[in-house]
């Protein structure tokens, strides 16, 4: 019989109780099991991320309106719908730069930005910014509906910010 204060002792890979019975799983087996289960868990986690459609990049997004002339970038339904020869333009959002055919150096970010624009070197950021601009050039509109009614102004309002 073991004294009350004594604990099991270790012989080789086994814990031996005072009465001679082997107790529990040896510690080094638990360490190996922990390493193995961690590796399996990490592998399964990475596999889940690889298969998850939300995590995958959108490399299969088609160009709006088909192939664009050189150096143009678009993303959004009907963005650059009418573009024919214009270069160095960017349109991001629903109907952005919808009417642009041969304008150059225009940037539209937001739904319906520069929707009627046919001029060059205009920048509109915010829904409906420079929406009515037809032939105006070198305009900058920041904010929702900024320079909304500008139709042909050039350099008149080089920068406008809508505030509500």
NURO-158217 format. One record per residue (C-alpha): residue in one letter; x, y, z. Coordinates in steps of 0.02 Angstrom, whole numbers. Example, Ala and Ser with C-alpha at 12.3 -4.5 7.8 and 13.67 -1.06 7.14 Angstrom:
BEGIN
r_X_Y_Z
a_615_-225_390 .
s_684_-53_357 .
END
This chain:
BEGIN
r_X_Y_Z
x_0_0_0 .
x_63_174_-45 .
x_78_312_80 .
x_-54_449_61 .
x_70_581_7 .
x_151_475_-128 .
x_100_483_-309 .
x_120_360_-452 .
x_295_340_-517 .
x_356_320_-694 .
x_443_167_-766 .
x_487_178_-950 .
x_334_239_-1046 .
x_205_196_-912 .
x_141_276_-755 .
x_137_146_-617 .
x_24_167_-467 .
x_80_108_-295 .
x_-25_-49_-314 .
x_71_-94_-476 .
x_-69_-55_-600 .
x_-31_46_-755 .
x_-126_210_-759 .
x_-177_319_-906 .
x_-95_350_-1073 .
x_88_394_-1070 .
x_121_581_-1092 .
x_229_567_-1249 .
x_85_480_-1340 .
x_-29_627_-1296 .
x_99_750_-1365 .
x_110_653_-1528 .
x_-81_645_-1538 .
x_-92_834_-1510 .
x_33_870_-1650 .
x_-58_753_-1770 .
x_-231_822_-1731 .
x_-168_1001_-1752 .
x_-97_961_-1923 .
x_-258_876_-1977 .
x_-363_1022_-1912 .
x_-258_1152_-2005 .
x_-265_1049_-2165 .
x_-454_1034_-2154 .
x_-471_1220_-2118 .
x_-366_1267_-2270 .
x_-466_1147_-2377 .
x_-629_1229_-2321 .
x_-561_1401_-2367 .
x_-504_1337_-2536 .
x_-675_1268_-2576 .
x_-777_1414_-2508 .
x_-843_1520_-2652 .
x_-847_1679_-2546 .
x_-660_1672_-2517 .
x_-611_1638_-2698 .
x_-568_1789_-2804 .
x_-682_1844_-2945 .
x_-563_1804_-3088 .
x_-706_1752_-3202 .
x_-795_1921_-3202 .
x_-834_1964_-3383 .
x_-793_2136_-3452 .
x_-950_2243_-3460 .
x_-1006_2267_-3639 .
x_-875_2151_-3711 .
x_-695_2193_-3755 .
x_-642_2372_-3719 .
x_-516_2481_-3809 .
x_-341_2485_-3735 .
x_-312_2547_-3557 .
x_-494_2553_-3501 .
x_-558_2473_-3342 .
x_-740_2439_-3300 .
x_-843_2343_-3175 .
x_-1031_2360_-3160 .
x_-1187_2328_-3261 .
x_-1188_2436_-3420 .
x_-1024_2522_-3375 .
x_-947_2587_-3538 .
x_-1097_2524_-3635 .
x_-1064_2644_-3782 .
x_-873_2654_-3776 .
x_-793_2639_-3948 .
x_-622_2724_-3958 .
x_-595_2815_-3793 .
x_-439_2769_-3694 .
x_-378_2779_-3514 .
x_-553_2779_-3437 .
x_-616_2694_-3279 .
x_-797_2657_-3236 .
x_-854_2568_-3079 .
x_-1040_2553_-3042 .
x_-1209_2528_-3125 .
x_-1224_2633_-3285 .
x_-1059_2725_-3254 .
x_-998_2816_-3409 .
x_-1144_2742_-3503 .
x_-1142_2865_-3650 .
x_-955_2889_-3668 .
x_-898_2844_-3844 .
x_-731_2925_-3880 .
x_-688_3024_-3723 .
x_-520_3001_-3638 .
x_-455_3007_-3459 .
x_-626_2997_-3372 .
x_-656_2915_-3204 .
x_-828_2868_-3138 .
x_-853_2782_-2970 .
x_-1031_2750_-2912 .
x_-1199_2710_-2988 .
x_-1253_2823_-3133 .
x_-1097_2931_-3126 .
x_-1058_3026_-3286 .
x_-1204_2935_-3366 .
x_-1230_3061_-3509 .
x_-1047_3112_-3525 .
x_-962_3121_-3694 .
x_-823_3242_-3642 .
x_-647_3204_-3586 .
x_-549_3220_-3424 .
x_-696_3216_-3303 .
x_-695_3134_-3132 .
x_-853_3090_-3035 .
x_-858_2999_-2869 .
x_-1026_2964_-2788 .
x_-1195_2907_-2849 .
x_-1262_3021_-2985 .
x_-1110_3137_-2983 .
x_-1096_3237_-3146 .
x_-1249_3141_-3205 .
x_-1308_3272_-3331 .
x_-1135_3318_-3396 .
x_-1138_3300_-3585 .
x_-993_3393_-3664 .
x_-908_3475_-3515 .
x_-723_3436_-3488 .
x_-600_3445_-3344 .
x_-734_3434_-3208 .
x_-719_3349_-3039 .
x_-869_3304_-2932 .
x_-855_3220_-2763 .
x_-1009_3162_-2669 .
x_-1182_3098_-2711 .
x_-1263_3203_-2849 .
x_-1121_3331_-2850 .
x_-1128_3439_-3008 .
x_-1287_3345_-3052 .
x_-1353_3480_-3171 .
x_-1188_3526_-3253 .
x_-1215_3495_-3439 .
x_-1075_3582_-3534 .
x_-972_3679_-3406 .
x_-786_3663_-3428 .
x_-667_3723_-3293 .
x_-811_3826_-3221 .
x_-824_3719_-3067 .
x_-663_3618_-3061 .
x_-712_3539_-2897 .
x_-878_3527_-2807 .
x_-927_3426_-2656 .
x_-1109_3391_-2616 .
x_-1155_3405_-2432 .
x_-1320_3356_-2356 .
END
